Each structure stands twice: as structure tokens, then as C-alpha cells.
Amino acid sequence: MCCLFFITSSILEKLATQPVLFITYLSLSSAFFILLGSLGQRYAAISFGTILLSIYTMFGLTEYTTWYVQPICFVVGAIWYSVTSILFYLLKPTLFIQDSLAQTFSLLSKLLHHKAKLFDPDNHKDDIEQILYVLSEYNSKLVQQLDINKTALLTRLKASRANKNTIYWLNLHFFAQDIHEQATANYLNYEKVGSHFSRSDVIFRMQKTIHHTANAFHHLSNSILYYQSYEITDQHTTTLSHLESSVQDWISQHPKNIEVKNLLLISNNLRRIYEQLNHLNTLTIQQNIVDSQTQDNNNLLDGDIQDWQDLILKFKQHLTPQSSLFRHAVRIAFVFFVGYLVSLLPLAKHGYWILLTSLFVCQVSYFATKTRLKMRTLGTILGVIIGIPILYFVQDTPTQLVLTVICAVLFFYLRVKKYAIATLMATLMVLLIFSIKGAGYEIIIPRIVDTFIGCFIAWFAVSFIWPDWQYRNISQNIKNSERATIQYLAEISVQYKQGKNNGMQYRIARRFAHNKQTELANMISSLSAEPSPDSTLIHHAFRYLVYSHSQLSYISALGAQRHLVTDSQILALLQWCNDAMQNTLLYKKGLSTTQILEKSKEIEDLFQQDNLSEHLQLTLKQMNLLLESLPEFMNIRHYLLTRDIK
């Protein structure tokens, strides 16, 4: 990284007197560094830092008489930051993992709190669809957080720093994955909940128990964050016990009621989660909660580069306009080319701000760029408004230096969480720095003008250079999500035949299905932000997301409760469901309503058998839920695919 910083800055120093070569190198090298980010998150961070350093080099082109002084300063700064980071890591080596896992369980808590709303007996169909849509958003955030956990753990495991502490955090990560599958599982048609249980205490006790389970994960999150022991509350224990008693009373009073048996399945799932949480009471760093599993179950999927062949393959995959990263690289090259030309004009006194603004604002998608543009503009204007009185009242250099450091720290802390406020802090920092140099007021107007110009160039690039209008990508995103979901179901079906196994292949299929669901949710969420949005298309896309999330939730329930099944009739039904979804969604083979009704009737008849175990009841019920939602799911899907625009 230090070599790269020095070489990049030195080249720009040497080309400073040759504008044609300077702009050519700046544009092409920036596009190359963007593509280099395809190799992985670590390389993406280094590449973006190098691009940023290229702009910072422009800041000081006239400040030094010797060409190598500024590049050396950059290297020294990078080394100083790296040494400081290592020292902090040695003092608190597990801080990042603790924070990441705590955030994971906090998101699980929020997801369950929202899921409890589904058990409101006064819900209407529109209410349920809205709740399910919000649940899909929480699921997306949770999936992304689990990926962050995995990356952090892999970094430590691959560096041979694994010890009993690392294994403890690894076990918590696997625990979170398992709970995620259970938390996203759906066992009911929620539209029927009110009609069956609106006047009973069962549904309210169910809702209360889910809230207590969510609170338990919130407490666990705090326990992980502060490295404290976790204890289940007596109230949680009592609430769950009362729910189970209430469900059993209802079953004894309504032995033929299928829906109350579904509540029993949910109650049992809550009991399993409770037992897993209770197991954490006795878990110490020395213990391994996955001792009984195979070594494959303890492995994490390593997506990093393995060899030169892997590196070349990953890079070549993005050397096509079909790649969103390639299109983004071209836009960045254009943005830097135009931004540098504008910076040469007399009106651009500090033209490098134009490039800096464009780099931060120009994102891969139009939706993200538009959002960042608003926050950047708002933050800059607010920063100037707040900065003027600060410059007026605070004129002594020591105080300005202290405020500069505070603003810089707040900028780095807020740049991911609250970008508008982070931009405000960056603007204050710039005003204070120039004030120390004696030019605080003079740069106010250039700062605002350059921000507007940079934002306009970024907006133009994402709007007219291979624009990623999401309505054009609906078809591909739908197919990718469905293919991943069906593969997940296929892996579950195999385990119903061969027995439960948390091996790598199963976990890859599960994570891939949720990742593709997350991509679908992000795509649909950005539709309304695009120019001239089609309200009908957006409505159907949101409904599709709800049904797609429900389908994945029904399959997750099968995955959470997977076990060895020896009943040939049930295995045949499961295989039929698997084949039916493949034929319908992947191979475009029709599935009539009559066929679905016949299979649903067959499933219901089997469900009524007296000697049927709880596990087999669950399997049958989940298959029935999949089939019940399939016709409407297919109708919405057909509408969206016919509206596909290329």
C-alpha cells in the first residue's frame, strides 16, 4: 500500500506540468483502481484510498519545491496510521468482532420485534404485506452483517491468530446464523391468524413471547459488546411456559384445528431458541458449542484470492459493459476527465474539490448517487452556515487546531452512519484549516460552487453513461433470486433424505439465497427514486418482494427444522414441490391450479393422520404454504417479466 501511494503521488507530481498526460493518467488509473476492487473488499479499500490520494496530491502540487516531499509525507502518514492501528489492535484485539456480533444480535432483536406485529389479530391483508416488506429489509441488513462477521473472523483465522477466544466468537457467529434461519422462518398464513384466534389469548401470548425473545437478543447484544455473562430473565421463562400451556389447552379443546397445530410449531421453535439461549449461560471461552459437529461445519467460506489464476479470473469477469463495476469505472474516468478540465478554468480556484466531490458522490447505482448527492450538498451548506460564526468568534490558532481535530474525528466516525453530518464536519474542518492559513472566509464561495459542480458532473455520469435503471434489471434479479432459493430448497430436500448436516455446501446455499434476496430487495427499494417512476410497476415489484420473501421464509422453516425422514410418501411430496418450483420458475413449464389443489388436498389428508409426528406435520405444513402462495406469486412474476425492458 505504501509503495502504491508513493508511486501514484510521484507520477502525478512529475506530470503536473503536462496537463494532457496528467488528465490521461488520472482518468485511466482511477478506472483501473476501481476495477481492482473486484478482487475483494481489502483491495477495494486500498484502491479507493489510492484514488483519493491522487486528488490529495493535487492539493499540494504548488506547496513543495522538491517532487518527492509530498509522496513521502503520504507514506509517513500511512505508516503512522498503520502503526497506531496495530497498537490499538494489540490493546483490544476482539473489539471489532465484538461490535460486529453485537450488531448482529441487535438486528435479530429488531427483526423479531417487527415480526411480532404479524400476530396482531386486527391485521388486514395490506397491513401484513407492509410488515412482510419491512421484514425483508431487516433480513437484508442482517444478511449483510453476517457477511461482515464472516470476513472479520476469516481475517483472524487465516492469519494464524486463532485461539480459544477466536473459537468462541466463531461459535457465536454460527449460533447467529442458526437463529437467523429460525427467525426468518414462517409457519403460518398470517392472513388467517385473525379469523382463527382473534378472541383467544393464544395469539397475544405468542406475540408477547416473541417480544421477550427479541429482548433476549438485545440483552445478548449488550453482553457481547461489554464482554459480560448473559442470563435469561425469569419473565422470559414464565411467558414461554404460559404460552405452551395455552397452546396445549387449545389443542385439547380443538383437536381438529390445523391452525392451532401450526401455533404449536411456532411455540416449539421459540422453545428451541430459548434452550439455545439458555445454553449460553454455561458457555465459556474454553467451551466449543459445536464440538459434536464435523470439521466441515466449523469452516468458513473463503472468498479471497487463492492464486494468480483466481486473480486473473476475478478481474476478467468485470472487463465487460455487463458488469456494474466496469460501468462505474468508466463513469469515474469520465468524471475525473471533465472535473479536471473544469478545474483548469479561472472560476475554479480550488478545482480539486470538484474531483473530490464527484468521487464521493458518484456511486455504482443511480439511487445511491442521488442519495449521496443530496446529503453532500446539504452537509456542505450547513457546514458553511455553522462555520461562519465559528470563524468569527474563534480566532486563536490553538482553539482552531483543537476544533479541527474534533471535526476530523467526527467525520471519520460519521461518514458511514450519517454522511450529511460527516460532510458538515468535513466542511468545518476545511474552513478551520484555511482559517489557520489566513484564508478562512475566502474559500467559502469556492467550496459551495465546487460542490455543486462536482455533484452535477457525478449526476450526469450516472444518468447518461450506461445508466443502471433498475426497471431494466428486474428480470435478471428475479431469476437470480429464484434460482438461489430453489437451490436452497434442493439442499434441504437432500438433508431430509440423508439427515441433518451443517456442512459448507448447505451453508453456502442458504447464504446465497439470502444474499440474492437482499440484492432483489435493494433493487426494488431503489425503483421509486429513478426518473419518471412507473407506479404500477413499483406496486407489483413491492408485492413480488413480499411473496418472494414469504417463499424464502417457508423454505427457511423447512431448513431450520430439517431432519431425517423415512416416510416415502412425504419424501415424494417434498421432491414434487422441489420439481414443481424448478419447472415453473426455471424452465417455464406450466403448473395448473388444479394440480396445486390436488397436491394441497393430498397434504391435508396426510396431516390429519393421528400417528403423524410433529416433525412430519411441520414438513407437510410448509409444503402446503409454499403451494398456497404459488399462484399469486406466479401472477405477479408474470406481470413483471412481461414488463421487462432491455
N, C-alpha and C positions, 0 to 999 in steps of 0.2 A: 504493500500500500504506500509506504513512504517513497519507494523508488518511482512508483507511478505518479505520485504527487509532484515529485521533483522534476521528472521528465516532462510532464504536461505543462507545468508552470514555466519551465525553461524554454520550451518550444514557443510558447506564446510570447515570452519576453523577447526572443530572437526575431519573431515575426511581427513585432509591434509596429515597425516602420514600413511594413509591406501589407497594406490593407487587403489586397486581393488574396494573398496567401493566408493571411490571418483569418479572414472570414471563411475561406475554404476549409482550412484545418479545423476551425472552431465548430463549423456545422457538421462536417463528416465525422470528426472524432466523437462529438456528442451523440450522434446517431449510433455509432459503433458501441459506445459505452452503454447506451440504452439496451441494445441487443445483447450485450454481455450479461445483463441482468437475467436473461433466460436461463443461465447456468445455476441459479439458486439465489436464495434470499441474501446470503452473505455477499455474493458477487454483485447483486443489485445494489446493496448498501454502499459498497466500495465504488461502484460505477457512478452512482448518483453523487457521492461525495467528490469524485474527480471532476464531474461536470460542474458542480458548484464551485470547486476550487478554480476552474477555468475562468469563471466570472469574477471571482475574488481577485484573480491575478490582474484583471483589467482595472481593479480599484487602484492598484499601486504601480501601474506602469510608469508613471512620471515621478514616483516618490524616491526611487533609488538610482544612484549613478552606476552601480555595478549590477549586471544582469542576474548574478547568482544569489544576491542577498535575499530577495523576496522568496524564491523557491526554498532556500534553506530555512527561512522563517516558518514557512508552511510545514516543512518536515519536522522542525523542532516542536512546533505546536502539536502535530500529530503524535510525536513520541511522548511529549509531556502528558497529553490526554490519555494515551495508552497505558503509560506507567501508573498514572493516577487510577485508572480503571482497574488495573491488576491489583493495586493496593487495596482498593475497596472490595474487590472480589475476595481477596485473602482474608479480609476482616469479616466479611459476611457472604460466604460462598453460596448459600442457598437462597439468598434474598429474592432473586428473580423468579426462581421456581416456586417459592412460597407465594409470592404475589400472583403468579400466573394461575396456580392451583386454587388459590383463594378466590380469584376472579371467576374461575370455572364453576365452583360450587355456589358462588353468589348468583351467577346466571342460571344455574339449575334451580335455585330458590325462586328467582323471578319467574322462570318458566312454569313451575308448579303452582305458584300463586295465581298466575293467569289461567292456568288450566283448571283450577278450582271453579272458575266462573262458568265453565261448561255444565256444572252441576246445579245451576240455578233453574228451578222448575218453571220459572216465568219466561225463560228464553224463547224467542221466536227464531225462525229459520235464518233471518238476516243477522240477528244477534250472534248466532252460532257461527255463521260464516265469517263474521268480522273477528270473533275470538280466535277461530282457527287460523285466520290470516296473520294476526298478531303472533300467535304461537309459532307460525312458520318463520317469522322474523327473529324471534328469540332463539329458535332452533339454529338459524343461520349463524347468529352471533356465537352460540355455544360451540358449533362445529369449528368455527374459525379459532376459538380459544383453545379447543382441544389440539388443534394443529400447532398452535404456539407452544403448548405444553410439550408436545412430541419433539419439536425442534430443540427446545431448551434441554430436554433430557438426553437427546441424541448427542448434543454438543459435549455433554459431560461424559457420557458412556464411551464415545469414540476417542476421547482424549485420555482414556485410562484413568480417569479420576473417580470411577465408580467405587463407592464404598457402601457401608450399611445405610448411611443417610440417603445416598442416591437411590438405593433399592427401595427405601421407604417411600420416597417421592414417586418412584416408578409405580409402586403398588397403588398409591393414591390416584395416579393417572389412570391405571386400569380400572380401578374402582369407579372413577368418574365416567369412564366410557361405558361401563356396565349399567350404571344408574341412568346415563343418558338414554340408552336403549330402552330401559324400563319407563323412564319419564315421558318419552315421546310415543310410547305405545298407546293405542286406542282400543278399547274393548267394547265400545258402545256406539249405537247410532244415537247421537246426542239429541236429535230432533224428537226422539220418542221418550226421552227421560221424563219430561214434564207430564206427559199423558199417563205414564205408569206410576210415578212416585210423587206427584205434586202434593199429595195430602199425607205423606208418611214422613217419619223422622229419619228414614234411612238416607235419603238424598242429602239432607242437611248435615248428618253425621259424616257422610262421605266427604262433603265439601270441607267440613271442619278438620277432618283428619289430613286431607291433602294440604291444607294451610299449615297444620302443625309439622308435616313432613317438610314443607318448604322452609319453615322457620328453623327446622333442624339443620338443613343445609346452610342456612345463613349463619347459624352458630358455628357450624363446622368450618365455614369460610374464615370466620374470625379466629378460630382456634389455630388454623393453619398459618394465618398471617402473623399471629403473635406467638406461635410455637407453644401453644398451651394444650393441655389434655382436653379431650372432648367428652361431654357427658350428655346422655339423653335426658330430657326433662320428664318428670313424673306426669305432667299434664299430657304429653305426647303418648305415653304408655296408657294412661287412662282413656284418652279419646279413642285410640285404636281398639282397645278392649271393648268399649261400649259399642263401637261401630260393628265389630264382629258379632257381638251378641244380638244387635238389632237385625243384622242380615240373617242370622240363623233363625230368629223369630219369624221373619218374613218368609223364609223358605219353608218353615214348618206350617205356616198358615196358608201359603200359596205354593204348594209343591209342583204345580204345573206351569208356573210362571217362568218363562225362559229368561226374561229380562232381569229378574232378581238374581238369577244364577250368574248373569253377567256382572252384576254388582259384587257377587261373591268372588269372582275372578279378580276384580279390581282390589277388593279388600285383601285378598291373598297376596297380590302384588305389593300393596302397601305394607303388609306384614313382612314380606321378604326384604323390602328396603329397610324397614325398621330393624330387622335382625342384622343386616349388613352394617347399619349404623351402630348398632349395639356392639358389634364385633370390634369396632374401632376403639371402644373403651379399654380393651385389653391389648390393643396393638402397640407395640413399642418399636423403636428403631431397629432392634435386633431381630424382630419377627418378620416373617415374609408371608403375607396373606395369600400368596399364590403358590405356596410350596407344593400343593397337590397337582399343579398343572405341569404340562410338559415344557421343555425349554423353549419350544417354538412359541408358546403362549406368552413368554416373557420378552420376546424380541419386538423391536420397533422397526417399522418400515423406514429404511434409509433412502431418501430421495436425492441425496447428494451425489456429486460426480464420483464415479468409481475408477475410471481410467480415461485415457485420451480418446478412445473410440466413443465412449459415452459422452465426453465433452463435445466432440465434433457432431455427434448425432443430435444432441440437445440444441446446439447452436444452429445447425442446418434446418431444423424444424421450423425456425422462425424467419428464414430467408424467403418469405413469400408474402404477398399482399393479403393472403388469407389470415395471416397472424396479426392479432390486435397489437402485439408488441412491435412488429415491423412497421405497422401504420403509425404507431406512436413515435417511433424513432424518426420516421420521415417528417412527421409534424414538428418534432423538436429541431431537426435540421433546418426546416423552413423558418421556424420561429426565431432561431438564432441568426439566420441569414438576414431576415428582414429587420430584426431587432438591432443588429449591429449596424446595418445601413442607416437606420433612423438615428442611432446613437452618434453617427458622424455629422448629423445636421447641427447647425448652431443652436437650435432651440433645446437640444438635449445636452444640458450642462453636465449631468451625471448619467449618461446614457446606459451605463452598465446596470442601473436599476431596472431598465426596461427588460433586459435579458433575464435578470434575477426574478422579476415579477412573472414574466412569461413562463419560466422554468417551473416555478411553484404552482402557477395556476393551471398550466396545460397538463391535463390528466389523460388517462387512457380512454375514458368514455366521456361523452358529451355531458351526461348528468353530473359526473364528478367534477368536470371542468366548470360547469355553470355554478355549482355549489361553491367551489373554491373561489371563483371569481367574485361572487357576492361577499364572501367572508373577507377576502383580501382587500376589496375596496372599502368595506365597512370598517375593518380594522385600521386601515391607513388613515381614513378621515377622522375617526375617533382618536387615533394616536396624535394627530396634528392638533385637534381641538384641546385635548388634555395637555399636550406638550407645550403649547404656547404659554399658559400661565406658569408651568414648571420652570421654563427658561427665564421667565420674568422674575419670579420670586427666588429661585435657586441659582445663584450666580457664582458661588465659590467652588473652585475646582474639586476639592476633596469630597464634598457632598455630591457633586455631579458624578464623580467616579463611583461612589457607593451606589447611587441610583442606577448607573449604567450596568453594574454587576447584577443588581437585583433584577432589572428588566431582562438581562440576558438569561439568567437562570429561569425566570418565569416563562420566557419564550420557549426554551427547550422543554420545560415541563408541560406546557400547554399546547405545543404545536400539533400533537396528535389528538388530544382530547377536545380542545376549544381553539380552533385555528384562528377565528376572528380576534379573540383576545390575545392570542400569541402574536398576531400581526400588529396589534396595538402596541404590545410590549416591544416588538422589533422596531417599530417606528419611533417610540420614545427613546430607545437605545441609540438609534441613528441620530436623532436630534441632539441628544446629550453629547455624543461623540463629536459631532461637528461644532457644538457649542464650546466644548473644551478647546477645539482648534480655532475658535473665534468666528465661526460662520453658522451659528445655530439657526437664525431667522432666514438666512439666505437660501437654505435648502428646502424650506417648507413647500414653496410652489413647485420646484422641480420634482420633489418627492411625489406630490399628488399627480402632476402631469405625467410623469414617467410610469406611475402605477396604472393610470388609465390607458396609456398607450400599450403597455405590456399586457394588460388584461384584454384589450381589443385584439391584439395580434394572436394571443392564445385562443380566444373565442373564434376568430376567423379560421384558424388552423383546424380546430376540431369540427367546425361547421362545414368546411368545404374541401378538406383534404381527406378523402376516404372516410367520410363521417360514419361513425358506428351507431347509426339509428337502430335502436333495439327492436323496433317493429319489424325490421328486416331479418332479425336473428331469432324470431320466435320459433320457427320450425326447427332449427338446429338445436336450440336449447331444450325444447320439448323432447325431441328424440334422444338427446344425450341423457336427460334426466330419467326418461322411461327405461332406456337401456340399462342404466346403472341400477335402477330399482328392481328390474326383472332379474338381473344378475344376483342381487342381494337375496331375492326370494329363492332363486335356484340354489344358492349356497345353504340357505336354511332348510330347503327340502332335502338336500343331501344329508344334513345332520339329523333330520327326523328318521332317516333310514339307517344311519350309521352310528348315531349317538352324538351327544353334545361335545363340542371341541372349540376352544377359543383360539385356534391357531391363526397364523398370519393370513392365510388365504381368506378366512371368514372375516377377519377384521378389516382387511383391505376392501372387500366387497361392501361391508357396512359403511366404512368411511367414505368410499367412492360414491355410494348412493346419497349420503347426506351432503357431500360436497357439491354434487351436481344439483341437488335440491336447493342448496344455498345459491349457486350460480343462477338458477332459474328465478329464485325469489329476488335477487339483486336486479336481474334484468327486468322483471315485471315492475318492480318498485320504481325504476327509472323511466318507465314509459310516459308517465304524465308530465315529466319535465321537458320532454322533447317538443320541438316546434310543431304547431298545429296538431295537438294530440287528438286521436280518434276516441271519443268517449265510449262508444260501443265496443271497440276493440279492447280498450283498457278494462271495461267491466267484465268481459269474457275472460281476459287474461287473469284478472284477480280471482275470478271464480275457478278457473283452471288450477291456479296455485293452491287454492283451498282444497280441492278434490285430490290434487296430486299429493299434497301434504297428508291428507287423510289416508290415502292408499299406502304411503310410506309408513304411517303410524300403525296401520293394521298389520303390515308386514313386520314392523319392529316388535309388535306384541308377540307374533309368532317366534321372532328371534330371541326375545327376552325369556320366553318360556320353552325354548326348544329342548327336546328330549327324544330318546329312542322310542319309536312307535313300531309295534309289531303287527297291528291290525291292518291287513292287506286292503280292506275296503277304504279305510281313511287315508292310507298312503296313496291309493289310486285316485281318490278325490283331490288330494294335495297336488299330485302330479298333473291332474286335469286342469286345476286352477293355474298352475305354472305354465302349462302348454297353452291354455286359453289366452292368458295375458301376452305371452310371446307371439302367438299367431295374430292376435288382434292389434297389438301395439307395434310390433316389429315387422311382421310380414303382411300386414294389411288384409288378413283373412277375416271375413265377417263372423260375428257371433250374435245370433238372433236372441231376442228377448225370451223366446220360448225355451231355448237351450239353457239360458240363465235361470229361468223359473224352475225348470225341471231339476237342475242341479241343486238349487236352493231348497226345493221340496225334499230331495234325497238327503241333504244335510240335516234338515229339520227333523226328518223321521229318525235318523240315526241319533240325533241329540236327545230324543225322548226315551231312548233305551235306559232302563233302570240300572243296569250294571256298568254304565259308561263312567270311566274315571274322570276326575276333574281336568286332568291334562288333555284328555281326548275331547272333552267338552269345549275347552278353550280353542283347540285346533279347529274344530268344526265351526265354532262361532266366528273366528277370524276369517275363515274362508267365506262364510256367508256374508260378512260385512264387505269383503272385497268384491263379491259378486253383486251385492245390492247397490253399491255406488258406481259400478262399472258403466251402466247405460248412460247416466247423466254425464259421467266423466268423458265417455266417448263422444257424446253430442258436442260438448264444449270444445273438446280436442279437434273434432272435425271442422268446427267453425273457424278456429284459429289457424289450422293448416290451410284451409281454403283461402284465408285472407293473407297468406304468406306473400310477401313482396320481395322480389330479388332485384 
